Amino acid sequence: MKANFVWMFIALVVVCVGTYFFKTLPWNDHALPWKDHAPLEMSTQQQTTETDAQSVVEPDVSARQAAEDTQPSVEKVLALRLLCWVLTGTKTSRVYGAAIMATWGPRCDKLLFMSSEKDEADLPGRVSLRGVYEGRPQLVAKSRAAWTHVWERYSKDYDWFLKCDDDAYIIVENLKLMLYPHPQTKPIIMGRKLRDGYIRYMSGGPGYVMNRPALELLGNAIKTGCMHSDNVHEDQLVSICLRMMGAELREGHDARGVHRVMLLTPELHLNRGMIVRTDYFWTLKRVIGTEHGHLETLEGPSCCSDLAVAFHYVKPPMQRVLEFLIYRLQRFGERQRTVVMKNTTSELLEN
């Protein structure tokens, strides 16, 4: 009896120690299917700058806050060259694409709609990706083809490259303000950082954005076999590939540490108690690790930055409502605002 007790105690100790070491292990890049095609060791800088998905502290937060406090001129901020590409499909491209064209889309310096060859929607900037089919299982292949198209044709012409879904609403001026303090000399991808198990990644729905050095890394990574797995989501694969190649994942907080890239609609974020009553709650609980009480950071007036950049799951009618509220509605007595539309029609029509 005593011997059995001793063996049970030893087994319990082994299980506890093994569990501790397993939980403290980083994401195992060597287990990825393309391990023979891409460098697997993370740089020292990347290891030191990688933060938890819920963390609001970044190495350059003071520099970013100083840059925002000095209020860079509108001309300097809007001078950043931004290419936006929208992931769409045959079922949504006509309605959602028309809403984007009527709202935030034309404020990008270049706007592209990425879809399959079967998509016949008459949209300016629509790209028919060859060999790509419709359906959620094809999102990785569609994104891979889209990023290859952007890398081969536009990598030298723009400073930053945004990918988002067709149900995202982007405040382009605020996006450029978010990007302005960040360097163009090292590869960076920015957005809303999530965590699925040990995979840390930027959410693809509301949009992630990378600079030119990061696009160069991604383009070469795709050529050497990255983003060729069907077992991982599109946005996760992009982040994994870029991390493996030495790029840095940066959270898109404002100077006060409040999120600028929002995962849901304004209605769900601003009204307490609504998220938990939707199917989105269970997804958020997995990728953010929230319990019910932690939703305080996602709901209510303090959920979102005053300089919010993006919202997700925004249907076309609400896209037009947001457009009116942000760019047209004015209070009597306030200084009249001017809407800046930088790009020209001819540029939008180019593919």
Contacts in CASP RR format, 6 or more apart in sequence:
PFRMAT RR
TARGET T0000
AUTHOR 0000-0000-0000
METHOD contacts of the structure
MODEL  1
MKANFVWMFIALVVVCVGTYFFKTLPWNDHALPWKDHAPLEMSTQQQTTE
TDAQSVVEPDVSARQAAEDTQPSVEKVLALRLLCWVLTGTKTSRVYGAAI
MATWGPRCDKLLFMSSEKDEADLPGRVSLRGVYEGRPQLVAKSRAAWTHV
WERYSKDYDWFLKCDDDAYIIVENLKLMLYPHPQTKPIIMGRKLRDGYIR
YMSGGPGYVMNRPALELLGNAIKTGCMHSDNVHEDQLVSICLRMMGAELR
EGHDARGVHRVMLLTPELHLNRGMIVRTDYFWTLKRVIGTEHGHLETLEG
PSCCSDLAVAFHYVKPPMQRVLEFLIYRLQRFGERQRTVVMKNTTSELLE
N
25 198 0 8 1.000
26 42 0 8 1.000
26 198 0 8 1.000
27 198 0 8 1.000
27 199 0 8 1.000
27 200 0 8 1.000
27 240 0 8 1.000
28 198 0 8 1.000
29 35 0 8 1.000
29 40 0 8 1.000
29 41 0 8 1.000
29 42 0 8 1.000
29 240 0 8 1.000
29 243 0 8 1.000
29 244 0 8 1.000
30 40 0 8 1.000
32 40 0 8 1.000
32 229 0 8 1.000
32 240 0 8 1.000
32 244 0 8 1.000
33 228 0 8 1.000
33 229 0 8 1.000
33 231 0 8 1.000
34 224 0 8 1.000
34 225 0 8 1.000
34 226 0 8 1.000
34 228 0 8 1.000
34 229 0 8 1.000
37 224 0 8 1.000
37 225 0 8 1.000
37 226 0 8 1.000
38 221 0 8 1.000
38 224 0 8 1.000
38 225 0 8 1.000
38 226 0 8 1.000
38 241 0 8 1.000
38 244 0 8 1.000
38 245 0 8 1.000
39 244 0 8 1.000
39 245 0 8 1.000
39 246 0 8 1.000
40 244 0 8 1.000
42 243 0 8 1.000
42 244 0 8 1.000
42 246 0 8 1.000
43 246 0 8 1.000
45 248 0 8 1.000
46 243 0 8 1.000
46 246 0 8 1.000
46 247 0 8 1.000
46 248 0 8 1.000
48 59 0 8 1.000
49 58 0 8 1.000
49 59 0 8 1.000
49 248 0 8 1.000
50 200 0 8 1.000
50 249 0 8 1.000
51 57 0 8 1.000
51 58 0 8 1.000
51 193 0 8 1.000
51 251 0 8 1.000
52 195 0 8 1.000
53 193 0 8 1.000
53 194 0 8 1.000
53 195 0 8 1.000
53 200 0 8 1.000
53 287 0 8 1.000
53 288 0 8 1.000
53 289 0 8 1.000
54 288 0 8 1.000
54 289 0 8 1.000
54 297 0 8 1.000
55 251 0 8 1.000
56 251 0 8 1.000
56 253 0 8 1.000
56 257 0 8 1.000
58 64 0 8 1.000
58 250 0 8 1.000
58 251 0 8 1.000
58 253 0 8 1.000
60 181 0 8 1.000
60 182 0 8 1.000
61 253 0 8 1.000
61 255 0 8 1.000
61 257 0 8 1.000
63 181 0 8 1.000
64 181 0 8 1.000
64 182 0 8 1.000
64 255 0 8 1.000
65 255 0 8 1.000
67 180 0 8 1.000
67 181 0 8 1.000
68 177 0 8 1.000
68 181 0 8 1.000
68 254 0 8 1.000
68 255 0 8 1.000
69 255 0 8 1.000
72 177 0 8 1.000
72 180 0 8 1.000
74 340 0 8 1.000
76 180 0 8 1.000
77 173 0 8 1.000
77 176 0 8 1.000
77 177 0 8 1.000
77 180 0 8 1.000
78 173 0 8 1.000
78 176 0 8 1.000
78 340 0 8 1.000
78 342 0 8 1.000
80 159 0 8 1.000
80 160 0 8 1.000
80 176 0 8 1.000
80 179 0 8 1.000
80 180 0 8 1.000
81 109 0 8 1.000
81 157 0 8 1.000
81 158 0 8 1.000
81 159 0 8 1.000
81 160 0 8 1.000
82 108 0 8 1.000
82 109 0 8 1.000
82 110 0 8 1.000
82 158 0 8 1.000
82 159 0 8 1.000
82 160 0 8 1.000
82 161 0 8 1.000
82 162 0 8 1.000
82 172 0 8 1.000
82 175 0 8 1.000
82 176 0 8 1.000
82 179 0 8 1.000
82 209 0 8 1.000
83 108 0 8 1.000
83 109 0 8 1.000
83 110 0 8 1.000
83 111 0 8 1.000
83 112 0 8 1.000
83 150 0 8 1.000
83 154 0 8 1.000
83 157 0 8 1.000
83 158 0 8 1.000
83 160 0 8 1.000
83 161 0 8 1.000
83 162 0 8 1.000
84 105 0 8 1.000
84 108 0 8 1.000
84 110 0 8 1.000
84 111 0 8 1.000
84 112 0 8 1.000
84 162 0 8 1.000
84 164 0 8 1.000
84 170 0 8 1.000
84 172 0 8 1.000
85 111 0 8 1.000
85 112 0 8 1.000
85 113 0 8 1.000
85 114 0 8 1.000
85 127 0 8 1.000
85 146 0 8 1.000
85 150 0 8 1.000
85 161 0 8 1.000
85 162 0 8 1.000
85 163 0 8 1.000
86 97 0 8 1.000
86 100 0 8 1.000
86 111 0 8 1.000
86 112 0 8 1.000
86 113 0 8 1.000
86 114 0 8 1.000
86 164 0 8 1.000
86 165 0 8 1.000
86 166 0 8 1.000
86 168 0 8 1.000
87 114 0 8 1.000
87 139 0 8 1.000
87 142 0 8 1.000
87 143 0 8 1.000
87 146 0 8 1.000
87 163 0 8 1.000
87 164 0 8 1.000
87 165 0 8 1.000
87 166 0 8 1.000
88 96 0 8 1.000
88 97 0 8 1.000
88 113 0 8 1.000
88 114 0 8 1.000
88 115 0 8 1.000
88 119 0 8 1.000
88 121 0 8 1.000
88 165 0 8 1.000
88 166 0 8 1.000
89 115 0 8 1.000
89 116 0 8 1.000
89 119 0 8 1.000
89 134 0 8 1.000
89 166 0 8 1.000
90 115 0 8 1.000
90 116 0 8 1.000
90 118 0 8 1.000
90 119 0 8 1.000
90 120 0 8 1.000
90 121 0 8 1.000
90 134 0 8 1.000
91 134 0 8 1.000
92 166 0 8 1.000
92 167 0 8 1.000
93 113 0 8 1.000
93 115 0 8 1.000
93 119 0 8 1.000
93 121 0 8 1.000
93 123 0 8 1.000
93 126 0 8 1.000
93 166 0 8 1.000
94 121 0 8 1.000
94 123 0 8 1.000
95 316 0 8 1.000
96 166 0 8 1.000
96 167 0 8 1.000
96 316 0 8 1.000
97 113 0 8 1.000
97 121 0 8 1.000
97 123 0 8 1.000
97 166 0 8 1.000
98 123 0 8 1.000
98 316 0 8 1.000
99 316 0 8 1.000
99 319 0 8 1.000
99 320 0 8 1.000
100 111 0 8 1.000
100 113 0 8 1.000
100 166 0 8 1.000
100 319 0 8 1.000
101 111 0 8 1.000
101 123 0 8 1.000
101 124 0 8 1.000
102 319 0 8 1.000
102 320 0 8 1.000
102 323 0 8 1.000
103 169 0 8 1.000
103 319 0 8 1.000
103 320 0 8 1.000
103 322 0 8 1.000
103 323 0 8 1.000
104 169 0 8 1.000
104 170 0 8 1.000
104 171 0 8 1.000
104 172 0 8 1.000
104 319 0 8 1.000
104 323 0 8 1.000
105 111 0 8 1.000
105 170 0 8 1.000
105 172 0 8 1.000
106 341 0 8 1.000
106 343 0 8 1.000
106 348 0 8 1.000
107 172 0 8 1.000
107 173 0 8 1.000
107 340 0 8 1.000
107 341 0 8 1.000
107 342 0 8 1.000
107 343 0 8 1.000
108 162 0 8 1.000
108 172 0 8 1.000
108 343 0 8 1.000
109 158 0 8 1.000
109 342 0 8 1.000
109 343 0 8 1.000
109 347 0 8 1.000
110 154 0 8 1.000
110 157 0 8 1.000
110 158 0 8 1.000
110 343 0 8 1.000
110 347 0 8 1.000
110 348 0 8 1.000
110 350 0 8 1.000
111 124 0 8 1.000
111 125 0 8 1.000
111 343 0 8 1.000
111 348 0 8 1.000
112 125 0 8 1.000
112 126 0 8 1.000
112 127 0 8 1.000
112 146 0 8 1.000
112 150 0 8 1.000
112 351 0 8 1.000
113 121 0 8 1.000
113 123 0 8 1.000
113 125 0 8 1.000
113 126 0 8 1.000
113 127 0 8 1.000
113 166 0 8 1.000
114 127 0 8 1.000
114 129 0 8 1.000
114 142 0 8 1.000
114 145 0 8 1.000
114 146 0 8 1.000
114 149 0 8 1.000
115 121 0 8 1.000
115 126 0 8 1.000
115 127 0 8 1.000
115 128 0 8 1.000
115 129 0 8 1.000
115 142 0 8 1.000
116 128 0 8 1.000
116 129 0 8 1.000
116 131 0 8 1.000
116 132 0 8 1.000
116 133 0 8 1.000
116 134 0 8 1.000
116 138 0 8 1.000
116 142 0 8 1.000
117 128 0 8 1.000
117 129 0 8 1.000
117 130 0 8 1.000
117 131 0 8 1.000
117 132 0 8 1.000
118 133 0 8 1.000
118 134 0 8 1.000
119 126 0 8 1.000
119 128 0 8 1.000
119 134 0 8 1.000
124 348 0 8 1.000
124 349 0 8 1.000
125 348 0 8 1.000
125 349 0 8 1.000
125 350 0 8 1.000
125 351 0 8 1.000
126 351 0 8 1.000
127 146 0 8 1.000
127 149 0 8 1.000
127 351 0 8 1.000
129 142 0 8 1.000
129 145 0 8 1.000
129 146 0 8 1.000
129 149 0 8 1.000
130 145 0 8 1.000
131 141 0 8 1.000
131 145 0 8 1.000
132 138 0 8 1.000
132 141 0 8 1.000
132 142 0 8 1.000
132 145 0 8 1.000
133 141 0 8 1.000
137 230 0 8 1.000
139 233 0 8 1.000
139 234 0 8 1.000
140 227 0 8 1.000
140 229 0 8 1.000
140 230 0 8 1.000
140 232 0 8 1.000
140 233 0 8 1.000
140 234 0 8 1.000
140 237 0 8 1.000
142 234 0 8 1.000
143 163 0 8 1.000
143 227 0 8 1.000
143 234 0 8 1.000
143 237 0 8 1.000
143 238 0 8 1.000
144 222 0 8 1.000
144 227 0 8 1.000
144 228 0 8 1.000
146 163 0 8 1.000
147 163 0 8 1.000
147 215 0 8 1.000
147 218 0 8 1.000
147 219 0 8 1.000
147 222 0 8 1.000
147 227 0 8 1.000
147 238 0 8 1.000
148 219 0 8 1.000
148 222 0 8 1.000
150 161 0 8 1.000
150 215 0 8 1.000
151 215 0 8 1.000
151 216 0 8 1.000
151 218 0 8 1.000
151 219 0 8 1.000
151 222 0 8 1.000
154 161 0 8 1.000
155 212 0 8 1.000
155 215 0 8 1.000
155 216 0 8 1.000
156 212 0 8 1.000
158 212 0 8 1.000
159 179 0 8 1.000
159 184 0 8 1.000
159 211 0 8 1.000
159 212 0 8 1.000
160 176 0 8 1.000
160 179 0 8 1.000
160 209 0 8 1.000
160 210 0 8 1.000
160 211 0 8 1.000
160 212 0 8 1.000
161 209 0 8 1.000
161 210 0 8 1.000
161 211 0 8 1.000
161 212 0 8 1.000
161 215 0 8 1.000
162 170 0 8 1.000
162 175 0 8 1.000
162 207 0 8 1.000
162 208 0 8 1.000
162 209 0 8 1.000
163 204 0 8 1.000
163 207 0 8 1.000
163 208 0 8 1.000
163 209 0 8 1.000
163 238 0 8 1.000
164 170 0 8 1.000
164 204 0 8 1.000
164 205 0 8 1.000
164 206 0 8 1.000
164 207 0 8 1.000
164 208 0 8 1.000
164 310 0 8 1.000
165 204 0 8 1.000
165 205 0 8 1.000
165 206 0 8 1.000
165 207 0 8 1.000
165 312 0 8 1.000
167 205 0 8 1.000
167 312 0 8 1.000
167 313 0 8 1.000
167 314 0 8 1.000
167 315 0 8 1.000
168 205 0 8 1.000
168 206 0 8 1.000
168 207 0 8 1.000
168 310 0 8 1.000
168 311 0 8 1.000
168 312 0 8 1.000
168 314 0 8 1.000
169 310 0 8 1.000
169 311 0 8 1.000
169 314 0 8 1.000
169 318 0 8 1.000
169 319 0 8 1.000
169 322 0 8 1.000
170 207 0 8 1.000
170 309 0 8 1.000
170 310 0 8 1.000
171 308 0 8 1.000
171 309 0 8 1.000
171 310 0 8 1.000
171 326 0 8 1.000
173 340 0 8 1.000
174 260 0 8 1.000
174 307 0 8 1.000
174 308 0 8 1.000
174 309 0 8 1.000
175 209 0 8 1.000
175 309 0 8 1.000
175 310 0 8 1.000
177 307 0 8 1.000
178 190 0 8 1.000
178 252 0 8 1.000
178 254 0 8 1.000
178 260 0 8 1.000
178 307 0 8 1.000
178 309 0 8 1.000
179 190 0 8 1.000
179 209 0 8 1.000
179 211 0 8 1.000
182 188 0 8 1.000
182 190 0 8 1.000
182 211 0 8 1.000
182 250 0 8 1.000
184 211 0 8 1.000
184 212 0 8 1.000
184 213 0 8 1.000
185 213 0 8 1.000
186 213 0 8 1.000
186 248 0 8 1.000
187 210 0 8 1.000
187 211 0 8 1.000
187 213 0 8 1.000
187 214 0 8 1.000
187 216 0 8 1.000
187 217 0 8 1.000
187 242 0 8 1.000
187 245 0 8 1.000
187 246 0 8 1.000
187 247 0 8 1.000
187 248 0 8 1.000
188 210 0 8 1.000
188 211 0 8 1.000
188 213 0 8 1.000
188 214 0 8 1.000
188 247 0 8 1.000
188 248 0 8 1.000
188 250 0 8 1.000
189 202 0 8 1.000
189 208 0 8 1.000
189 209 0 8 1.000
189 210 0 8 1.000
189 214 0 8 1.000
189 238 0 8 1.000
189 239 0 8 1.000
189 242 0 8 1.000
189 247 0 8 1.000
189 248 0 8 1.000
189 249 0 8 1.000
189 250 0 8 1.000
190 202 0 8 1.000
190 208 0 8 1.000
190 209 0 8 1.000
190 210 0 8 1.000
190 249 0 8 1.000
190 250 0 8 1.000
190 251 0 8 1.000
190 252 0 8 1.000
191 202 0 8 1.000
191 203 0 8 1.000
191 206 0 8 1.000
191 207 0 8 1.000
191 208 0 8 1.000
191 209 0 8 1.000
191 250 0 8 1.000
191 251 0 8 1.000
191 252 0 8 1.000
191 261 0 8 1.000
192 202 0 8 1.000
192 203 0 8 1.000
192 206 0 8 1.000
192 207 0 8 1.000
192 208 0 8 1.000
192 251 0 8 1.000
192 252 0 8 1.000
192 259 0 8 1.000
192 261 0 8 1.000
192 262 0 8 1.000
192 263 0 8 1.000
193 200 0 8 1.000
193 201 0 8 1.000
193 202 0 8 1.000
193 203 0 8 1.000
193 249 0 8 1.000
193 251 0 8 1.000
194 200 0 8 1.000
194 201 0 8 1.000
194 202 0 8 1.000
194 203 0 8 1.000
194 287 0 8 1.000
194 288 0 8 1.000
195 201 0 8 1.000
195 287 0 8 1.000
195 288 0 8 1.000
195 289 0 8 1.000
196 233 0 8 1.000
196 236 0 8 1.000
196 286 0 8 1.000
196 287 0 8 1.000
199 232 0 8 1.000
199 236 0 8 1.000
199 239 0 8 1.000
199 240 0 8 1.000
200 239 0 8 1.000
200 243 0 8 1.000
200 249 0 8 1.000
201 233 0 8 1.000
201 235 0 8 1.000
201 236 0 8 1.000
201 238 0 8 1.000
201 239 0 8 1.000
201 240 0 8 1.000
201 249 0 8 1.000
202 208 0 8 1.000
202 235 0 8 1.000
202 238 0 8 1.000
202 239 0 8 1.000
202 249 0 8 1.000
203 235 0 8 1.000
203 261 0 8 1.000
203 263 0 8 1.000
203 287 0 8 1.000
203 312 0 8 1.000
204 234 0 8 1.000
204 235 0 8 1.000
205 235 0 8 1.000
205 312 0 8 1.000
206 261 0 8 1.000
206 262 0 8 1.000
206 263 0 8 1.000
206 310 0 8 1.000
206 311 0 8 1.000
206 312 0 8 1.000
207 261 0 8 1.000
207 310 0 8 1.000
207 312 0 8 1.000
208 235 0 8 1.000
208 238 0 8 1.000
208 239 0 8 1.000
210 218 0 8 1.000
210 242 0 8 1.000
210 247 0 8 1.000
213 247 0 8 1.000
214 242 0 8 1.000
214 247 0 8 1.000
217 241 0 8 1.000
217 242 0 8 1.000
217 245 0 8 1.000
217 246 0 8 1.000
217 247 0 8 1.000
218 226 0 8 1.000
218 238 0 8 1.000
218 241 0 8 1.000
218 242 0 8 1.000
218 245 0 8 1.000
218 247 0 8 1.000
220 245 0 8 1.000
221 227 0 8 1.000
221 241 0 8 1.000
221 242 0 8 1.000
221 244 0 8 1.000
221 245 0 8 1.000
222 241 0 8 1.000
226 237 0 8 1.000
226 240 0 8 1.000
226 241 0 8 1.000
226 244 0 8 1.000
226 245 0 8 1.000
227 237 0 8 1.000
227 238 0 8 1.000
227 241 0 8 1.000
229 237 0 8 1.000
232 240 0 8 1.000
239 249 0 8 1.000
242 249 0 8 1.000
243 249 0 8 1.000
252 259 0 8 1.000
252 260 0 8 1.000
252 261 0 8 1.000
252 309 0 8 1.000
253 259 0 8 1.000
253 260 0 8 1.000
253 305 0 8 1.000
254 260 0 8 1.000
254 305 0 8 1.000
254 306 0 8 1.000
254 307 0 8 1.000
256 305 0 8 1.000
257 305 0 8 1.000
258 302 0 8 1.000
258 304 0 8 1.000
258 305 0 8 1.000
259 303 0 8 1.000
259 304 0 8 1.000
259 305 0 8 1.000
260 304 0 8 1.000
260 305 0 8 1.000
260 307 0 8 1.000
260 308 0 8 1.000
260 309 0 8 1.000
260 310 0 8 1.000
261 308 0 8 1.000
261 309 0 8 1.000
261 310 0 8 1.000
262 269 0 8 1.000
262 303 0 8 1.000
262 304 0 8 1.000
262 308 0 8 1.000
262 310 0 8 1.000
262 311 0 8 1.000
262 312 0 8 1.000
263 280 0 8 1.000
263 284 0 8 1.000
263 298 0 8 1.000
263 312 0 8 1.000
264 275 0 8 1.000
264 280 0 8 1.000
264 298 0 8 1.000
264 311 0 8 1.000
264 312 0 8 1.000
264 313 0 8 1.000
265 311 0 8 1.000
265 312 0 8 1.000
265 313 0 8 1.000
265 314 0 8 1.000
265 318 0 8 1.000
266 304 0 8 1.000
266 311 0 8 1.000
266 322 0 8 1.000
267 274 0 8 1.000
267 318 0 8 1.000
268 274 0 8 1.000
268 275 0 8 1.000
268 278 0 8 1.000
268 280 0 8 1.000
268 299 0 8 1.000
269 275 0 8 1.000
269 298 0 8 1.000
269 299 0 8 1.000
269 300 0 8 1.000
269 303 0 8 1.000
269 304 0 8 1.000
269 311 0 8 1.000
270 299 0 8 1.000
270 300 0 8 1.000
270 301 0 8 1.000
270 303 0 8 1.000
270 304 0 8 1.000
271 299 0 8 1.000
271 300 0 8 1.000
272 299 0 8 1.000
272 300 0 8 1.000
273 295 0 8 1.000
273 299 0 8 1.000
274 299 0 8 1.000
275 281 0 8 1.000
275 284 0 8 1.000
275 295 0 8 1.000
275 298 0 8 1.000
275 299 0 8 1.000
276 292 0 8 1.000
276 295 0 8 1.000
280 313 0 8 1.000
281 295 0 8 1.000
284 290 0 8 1.000
284 295 0 8 1.000
284 298 0 8 1.000
285 291 0 8 1.000
288 294 0 8 1.000
288 298 0 8 1.000
290 297 0 8 1.000
290 298 0 8 1.000
297 303 0 8 1.000
311 322 0 8 1.000
314 322 0 8 1.000
327 337 0 8 1.000
327 339 0 8 1.000
328 339 0 8 1.000
330 336 0 8 1.000
330 337 0 8 1.000
END
